[in-house]
Amino acid sequence: MNILIEGFNKSIHKKDNQLVIKQKDIILDSIKADKISSIVIIGKGYITFDALTLIANNNIKLISIDYLGKLNYLIESPDWRNVKIKKQQYLLSENKKGIKISREIIKSKMINQKSTLTTLNKRRKIKEIDEIKNNITLQINRLNSIKLTNNHEKVKMQIMGCEGKASAHYWSGIKLLIPKDIGFEKRTKKPTDLLNSMLNYGYAILATEITKSILINGLDPYCGFLHFDMDQRTSLTYDLIEDFRQQLVDKTVLNLINRKQVTNNDLDKRNKTIKLEKRKLIISKIQEKLHSTIKYNDEEVTYSEIINKQSSNLVKTLLNDEKFKGFNLHW
């Protein structure tokens, strides 16, 4: 069982062989320690020394992540399985298998970009969107034709080059599908307009969910396959997030804008960030989407379960040499 503790004024205590979760003096839950595999904390609170000892004795992984998806700390008992996973992860990050994983992730991202444009354009029927989708298809073909040589850095740059061009086409299509008064020109990490600010915030929420799944499955979030290693950057998070941006964040944010549930009046003009009340709305809508069910591979599953499955599948690729498949939806 994986436990998520989110919010403020929460605490974890020990009672006999149970972990007791409280909010102030109110007991929220009591769970036998041997039934728990991991505890993820997102928020502020405290944990008692007795509870920490019980967690350690039962080999429970304790993970703290902030609201931007950044890992605060990870406490876990020594586990040979995690060592084996991480050793394979480090090896693959520097060889052709890691490059294949990278290419598969970006290919799925491009498919999701096309699917998202198709969905958003169903009623609008903007002719330029078809040409934009064809341009993304061209980048998928170029991606498939990249030769996986031993010059891994060069191949990574070629993959990221295709991704950059496809994304430029994708965002040019998104620009046609939103009100002009939003002032959106192009995608940027530095907030300049309402859409970019909302996307930045939405992606941070999604990054938390991705990082959580990576840690629960025993992977190292700092060792990526496509994104280059950088101090304090969870590169693997930014690899795996690529396939989920469109379905979980882009569609949610664009729906809020097109329905005028979030407008330019909700943007703080001083620092181009979203005002608190609308941030809460964005969080609730993305969380709602994460826990909504879809039919995927002939199963009824939530997006949150798919995210965890992708991290689990990556472990199988590392340990059992199974082929890694990216997540994508065709419409």
Buried (B, 14 or more C-beta within 10 A) or exposed (E): EBBBBEEEEBBBBBEEEBBBBBBEEEEEEEBEBBEBEBBBBBBEBEBEEEBBEBBEEBBBBBBBBBBEBBBEEBBBEEEEEBEBBBEBBEEBBEEEBBBBBBBBBBBBBBBBBBBBBBBBBEEEEBEEBBEBBEBBBBBBEBBEEBEBEEEBEEBBEBBBBBBEBBBBBBBBBBBBBBBEEBBBEEBEEEBEBBBBBBBBBBBBBBBBBBBBBBBBBBBBBBBBBBBEEEEEBBBBBBBBBBBBBBBBBBBBBBBBBBEEEBBEEBBEEEEBBBEEEBBEBBBEBBBEBBEEEBEBEEEEBBBBBBBBBBBBBBBEBBEEEEEBBBBBBEE
